[in-house]
Amino acid sequence: MRRYGTAIIAVVVLIAAVALIHWGLRPVPKAPLTVGTQVGQVAPDFTLPRLDGKGSVRLWALRGKPVWVNFFASWCPPCNAEAYDLAQTAKKSPGLDVIGVDLTASESSLAKVDAFVTQYGIAYPVLLDENNTVANRYGIQAIPTSFFIDRQGVIRAAVSMPLYPALIKKYLRKIDYPAQ
């Protein structure tokens, strides 16, 4: 009789242990990601026309690839300081979508933006934020400002300063893009 009691207790303990392990190993549900401009949030969607007149670009259409969004203006000295390195990185980085968002409302003319693009050999899409709507949505306080967005559309870094090659590599790693 005592053997059966010990066996029953052992079975109950075993069942309890299995249950605890089963429920303890379940993945903890993640909180849904929110849309916003902070690191860890999904980047707000936008659609803007291209400077070259070839349609428009929608940010969320770029999901599945790492994206570097750079807010700039052609008259901005720090924007000019990083433009060459940004253009060269974009040319040497297959699978990375780089897009420039020009704060067009602050420009004296589109011809100056076009001259900026030509001067630095920019081959990535340059978008026109004609009323600073997107810049305001992203809380742009200073330019240049860059957002590094991963393949799922989540912001992994936001930087408000000109970037040089070593920093560019650092931030590209944050979106799992291999450094050049």
C-alpha positions as CSV (number, residue, x, y, z in Angstrom):
1,M,0.0,0.0,0.0
2,R,2.8,2.3,0.9
3,R,4.5,1.6,-2.5
4,Y,1.4,2.8,-4.3
5,G,1.2,6.0,-2.3
6,T,4.8,6.8,-3.1
7,A,4.3,6.0,-6.8
8,I,1.2,8.2,-7.0
9,I,3.1,11.1,-5.4
10,A,6.0,10.5,-7.8
11,V,3.6,10.6,-10.8
12,V,1.9,13.8,-9.5
13,V,5.3,15.5,-9.0
14,L,6.4,14.4,-12.5
15,I,3.2,15.8,-14.1
16,A,3.6,19.0,-12.2
17,A,7.3,19.3,-13.3
18,V,6.4,18.6,-16.9
19,A,3.6,21.2,-16.7
20,L,5.9,23.8,-15.2
21,I,8.5,23.2,-17.9
22,H,5.9,23.3,-20.6
23,W,4.4,26.6,-19.6
24,G,7.7,28.1,-18.4
25,L,9.3,27.5,-21.8
26,R,6.5,29.1,-23.8
27,P,7.7,32.3,-25.5
28,V,6.6,35.4,-23.7
29,P,4.3,37.3,-26.1
30,K,6.0,40.5,-27.2
31,A,4.2,43.8,-27.0
32,P,3.1,45.0,-30.4
33,L,5.5,47.5,-31.9
34,T,4.2,51.1,-32.1
35,V,4.8,53.5,-34.9
36,G,7.0,56.4,-33.9
37,T,10.4,58.0,-34.4
38,Q,12.2,56.5,-31.4
39,V,14.7,53.7,-31.6
40,G,12.7,50.4,-31.3
41,Q,9.6,51.8,-33.0
42,V,8.3,51.2,-36.5
43,A,9.3,54.1,-38.7
44,P,6.2,56.2,-39.8
45,D,5.2,55.6,-43.4
46,F,5.4,58.4,-46.0
47,T,5.3,58.8,-49.7
48,L,7.2,61.6,-51.4
49,P,7.9,62.6,-55.0
50,R,11.3,62.1,-56.4
51,L,13.5,65.0,-57.5
52,D,14.2,63.3,-60.9
53,G,10.4,63.3,-61.6
54,K,10.3,59.5,-61.8
55,G,7.3,59.0,-59.6
56,S,7.4,58.7,-55.8
57,V,8.8,56.5,-53.1
58,R,6.9,55.0,-50.2
59,L,8.9,54.0,-47.2
60,W,6.9,51.0,-46.2
61,A,7.3,49.6,-49.7
62,L,11.0,49.1,-48.9
63,R,10.3,46.6,-46.1
64,G,12.5,43.5,-46.4
65,K,15.6,45.5,-46.9
66,P,17.7,47.7,-44.6
67,V,17.0,51.4,-45.2
68,W,19.0,54.5,-44.5
69,V,16.8,57.7,-44.6
70,N,18.8,60.9,-44.6
71,F,17.1,64.3,-44.1
72,F,19.2,67.1,-45.6
73,A,19.2,70.5,-47.4
74,S,21.6,71.5,-50.2
75,W,22.5,74.8,-48.4
76,C,23.5,73.0,-45.2
77,P,27.3,72.8,-44.6
78,P,27.2,69.7,-42.5
79,C,25.0,68.0,-45.1
80,N,27.6,68.9,-47.7
81,A,30.3,67.5,-45.5
82,E,28.7,64.0,-45.4
83,A,27.2,63.9,-48.9
84,Y,30.2,62.4,-50.7
85,D,30.6,59.6,-48.1
86,L,26.9,58.9,-48.1
87,A,26.8,58.7,-52.0
88,Q,29.8,56.4,-52.1
89,T,28.4,54.1,-49.4
90,A,25.1,53.9,-51.3
91,K,26.9,53.0,-54.6
92,K,28.9,50.2,-52.8
93,S,26.1,48.7,-50.8
94,P,23.9,46.4,-52.8
95,G,20.7,45.4,-50.9
96,L,20.8,48.7,-48.9
97,D,18.1,51.2,-49.8
98,V,19.4,54.8,-49.2
99,I,16.9,57.6,-49.6
100,G,17.5,61.3,-49.2
101,V,14.7,63.5,-48.0
102,D,15.3,67.1,-49.0
103,L,13.7,69.8,-46.8
104,T,12.4,71.5,-50.0
105,A,10.5,74.2,-48.2
106,S,13.9,75.6,-47.0
107,E,15.5,75.5,-50.5
108,S,15.8,78.6,-52.7
109,S,15.2,76.5,-55.8
110,L,15.0,72.9,-57.0
111,A,18.0,73.8,-59.3
112,K,20.2,74.1,-56.2
113,V,19.0,70.6,-55.0
114,D,19.7,69.2,-58.5
115,A,23.2,70.8,-58.5
116,F,23.9,69.3,-55.0
117,V,22.9,65.8,-56.3
118,T,25.1,66.2,-59.4
119,Q,28.1,67.6,-57.4
120,Y,28.2,64.6,-55.0
121,G,27.3,62.0,-57.6
122,I,24.2,61.0,-55.7
123,A,22.5,58.0,-57.4
124,Y,20.0,57.1,-54.7
125,P,16.5,58.5,-54.8
126,V,16.2,62.1,-53.5
127,L,12.7,62.9,-52.3
128,L,11.1,66.3,-52.0
129,D,9.5,67.2,-48.7
130,E,7.9,70.3,-50.1
131,N,6.0,71.4,-46.9
132,N,8.3,69.7,-44.4
133,T,5.4,67.4,-43.5
134,V,7.6,64.3,-43.2
135,A,10.4,66.2,-41.4
136,N,7.9,67.5,-38.9
137,R,6.4,64.0,-38.4
138,Y,9.9,62.7,-37.8
139,G,10.7,65.5,-35.4
140,I,13.7,66.8,-37.3
141,Q,15.3,69.6,-35.3
142,A,18.7,69.6,-37.0
143,I,20.1,68.5,-40.3
144,P,21.6,66.2,-41.4
145,T,19.6,63.6,-39.5
146,S,19.7,59.9,-40.4
147,F,17.4,57.1,-39.5
148,F,18.7,53.5,-39.9
149,I,15.7,51.2,-40.3
150,D,15.9,47.4,-40.3
151,R,14.2,44.9,-42.6
152,Q,11.1,44.9,-40.4
153,G,10.7,48.6,-40.6
154,V,12.0,49.2,-37.1
155,I,14.2,52.2,-36.3
156,R,17.5,50.9,-34.9
157,A,19.4,54.2,-34.8
158,A,18.7,58.0,-35.3
159,V,21.6,60.3,-35.7
160,S,21.6,64.1,-35.9
161,M,25.1,64.9,-37.1
162,P,27.2,64.4,-40.3
163,L,28.4,60.9,-40.7
164,Y,31.8,59.8,-41.8
165,P,32.9,56.3,-43.0
166,A,33.6,54.8,-39.6
167,L,30.3,56.0,-38.1
168,I,28.4,54.9,-41.2
169,K,29.8,51.3,-40.7
170,K,28.8,51.4,-37.1
171,Y,25.2,52.4,-37.8
172,L,24.8,50.0,-40.8
173,R,25.7,47.2,-38.4
174,K,22.8,48.2,-36.2
175,I,20.5,47.3,-39.1
176,D,22.3,44.1,-39.9
177,Y,23.9,45.4,-43.0
178,P,27.4,44.1,-43.5
179,A,30.1,46.7,-43.2
180,Q,32.0,47.5,-46.4
